[in-house]
């Protein structure tokens, strides 16, 4: 790894060529994070001791499960909570994501006590705009942060580009099959006998499966890997160069982050008209709920 090569180069440049160098590299499970607390560089022929402490990771956090049906529906307008939507939520809104703004904080110190860390760039919102801007800033060397209130990936991943194209692909397949059936093979040489049956439930399961498979690209862990500090909560401006991250209403010690530049990437959502009689009682759908359907609308 880059760290391994960096460590070897630094140690070999520090000690004379006559000294024997032994490097120990640990192979860790996927999603494990470790911190090297102390390295005692030895004198000649002495033993090097490395103390390693495992830290909390996504895999060890409280994950979404089938018991969280109501929470997923109320907070994120997402159902059914099957294996695919559980995987999606664990990527784009981990249930117990830690807002570690102060990396030098003592164990047990409140999240809000971070001395207002200064960032070069902060994106408020985790949709296409927030993801791209925060990650590109980090790639170019800026100290970058992103504040995610709902589902990372925004409309595109969750209720727009990705799920809609999955449904369109199935619709085109159905159209072509029916067209071949009607032409009895005269055009393309494809003959279909019997009825063409459409399984709407399977179409939606396929959509959820594809969406879940793509979700790690927009997930919080990927952002951290790129170099973005990801904060989960509601972002609000305190003054012209300070933003506050509130995880829940009435939080006593919200995190405060200083910034040089900020981008408001909060997107938009459907407005429900209040002047249409009976609409509130009707089973209408918006782009936020359309992809939750499990039965075809007749």
N, C-alpha and C positions, 0 to 999 in steps of 0.2 A: 504494500500500500504506500501512498504518498508519505504518510506519517512514518512508516518503517524506514523508508529510504532516507527521509530527513534526519531521523534519529541516528542512523548508522553514519551518515556523512558528518554529523556534528561530533559524534563520539570519536570517529577515526581521525578527524582533524585536531581533536584535543589531545589525544594520546600519541606517543611516539610509535613508529612502525614496528619496533621490536616487541611491543606489548600485544599479547594475545587477546583478541576481542571475541566474546561469545554473546550472541544476541538471541533472546528468547521471544518468540512471537506466539501470541495466543490466537487460536481459531475459535471464534465465538459464534453462537447460534444466531440465526437471522433475527433482526429486531432487538438484539441485545445492545445495551450501551454500557460502557465501562469508563471509569475515570481513574487515571493513574494519580494517586495521591502523593506519592513520594518516590523519588529515585535517588538512592545513595550511590553516587559514582565512587567506585572503589579505588584504593591504591593498588599497586601491582600485586597480583596473586591473592587479592581479597575477593570475597563473594559479593555480588550485587544483589540487593534485595529490592523487590518491587511490590509495593502494597497496592492491591486492586480492590476497589469497592464497586459492586454492581449498583446501578441506579435504576429508578423506575422507568419503564418503557411502555410503549403502547400495548405490547403483548401482555404486560403484567398489570395493566390498568383494568378498571372495571369496564367491561365491554358491553355493547348492546346485546340483548338476547330476546327471545320470544316473550319474555315477561314484561317487556317495555312497550307493548302495543299502544297503550293509551298515550304514553309520553311521546312516542314518535308521531302519533297522529295529531296531538294537541300542539306540540312545539314545532314540528317540521312538516306537517301536513303530508305525512308519508305512511302508506299502508299498501298492501299487507306486509307485515314484518316477517317475511320469509328469509331464507338463508342469503338471498341476493341483496335484499335491502339492508339486512344486518351488516353484511360486508361493506356495503356502500357507506352506511352511517359510521362504521368504525374507522373508515378512511377520511371522510370529509367533515365529520363532527364527532370526534372521539368523546366518549361519555365523560371521562375524567381527565381531559387534557390539562396539563399543568402550565400555567402562564409564568414561566420562569424568566422574568425580566432581569432579576438581579442574580447573576451567576456567582457572585461572591457572598451571597447571603448565607448566614449560618443556618444549620439544620433547624427547622421549626420556625424560622423567621417568617413573618407575614408577607404574603405576596406583594402587598402594596408598598412595603418598605424598600423601594428600589432607587431612591435618590434621583428620580426622574432622569433616567438614562437618555442620552442624546442620540437620536437617529438621524442619518442623512435623509432618509426617505421613509414615510409611513403611508401605506395604502389602507384606507378604511373601506372594507368590503372585500370579499373573497371570490367574486365572480371572475369573468374573463379579464376585466380591466385591472382588478386588484392583484390577481395572480400574476399576470404578465408583467405589470409595472414593477411590483415588488421583487420578482425573481430576476428580471433583467437588471434592476438596480444592483442586486446582490452580486450577480455575475460580473458586473463591472467594478466591483470593489467597494460599493457603498454599504454602510451599515443600514440594513433595510428591515422593515417590519411590516406585517400584514395583520389586520384585525378582522376576524371572521365571526359574524354574529349567527348566521344560519348554517347553510351547507356550502362548504368550499366547492368551487366549480360553478356556482351560481346557476343561472338559467340553462346555460349551454349543456352542462353535464347532466343536471338533474331533471329539468322540466322543459328543455328546448331542443337544441341541435341533436344531441346524442339519442335520446329516446324517440324523438320524432322521426329521425332517419331510420331507426330500427323498424318502426311501424310502416313507414313508406316502402321499405324493402319487401315486407310481407305483402303489402297491398299490391305491389307490382307483380309479385309471384302469383297471387290469386288471379289477377287480371290475365296474365299470360296463360295460366292453366285453363281458365274458362274460355279464353279465346281459342285455344287449341281444341278444346272440347266442341265448341260451336262449329268450327271449320272441318271437324272430322278428319283432320290430317291433310286436307287438300292443299294448304299453304306450306306447312313446315314438315309434313310427314309424321306428325305426332298425333296419335289417336288415343283418346281417353274414354274408356267405357265406364258407365256408372256415374253416380253423382259426385260432385266435388264438394267435400266437406271442409268447412273452416272451423278450426279450434281456436276461438278467441282467447281462451285462457292460456293456451300454449304460446300464442303470439305475444301476450303480455309477459309471460315468464321469460321468453327469449329476450325481450327488451330489457327486463330487469337484470338478467344475467350479463348481457353485453355492457350495460351501464356499470355494473359492479366491477367487471373486469377492467374497465377503463379508469375507474375512480382513483387508483393509487397515483396516477399522473397528477391529479389535482389535489391530492391529500396533504394533510399537514406534515407528515413525515417527509414527503418529497420536498416540500418547501424548506424544512430544516436542513435536509441534505444539500440543497442548493446554497443555503446560507441565509435564509430569511427567518427572522424571529416571528413565530406565529402566536398570536394572542387570540384566545377565544372569548368573545363577549361583545357587548355593545359599545362602540366607540363614539365618544362625544367630545367636542372641543371645549377646553377650559379657558384658553386664551389663544392669542395668535400663533403661538408655537408650542402648545401643550395639548395633548389629547388624553382622555381618561378612558380606561377599559373597565366596564361594569359587567360582571358575570351574571348578576341577578339583582332585581329591584331592591333597593334599600341596603346594598352592600356598604359596609362601614369604611373599608380601606381599599378602594379601587386603585388599580395600577395607574400611574401617571407617566406618560412618555413625552419627552421633548423631541422636537423634530425641526429640521431645517426646511424640508419640503414635505407637503402632504398632498395626496390625491383622494378625492371623494369618489369612490367607485361603488356606490350603494345600489345602482341599477334601478329597476322599476318593477311594478307588479300590476296585475289586473285590478281595475276599480269596479266594484259591484254597484250598479245603479240602484238608487233607493226610491226611484219614482215609477217602478214597474210593479203594478199590483200583483201579488201572489208569488213574486220571484223568490222571496225568502223561504217559502215553503216548497218551492219546486226543486227537483234534483238536478240543478244546473252544475256545470263543470267549468273550470278555468284551466289555463295551462298548468297551474300548480297542482290540480287534482285529476286532470285528464289521464295522466299516466299511472294513476292508482287503480283504474278500472280493472275488474277481474271478470266481468261479464259484458257481453255486447249490449249496446243500447238499442232497444227496439221501438 
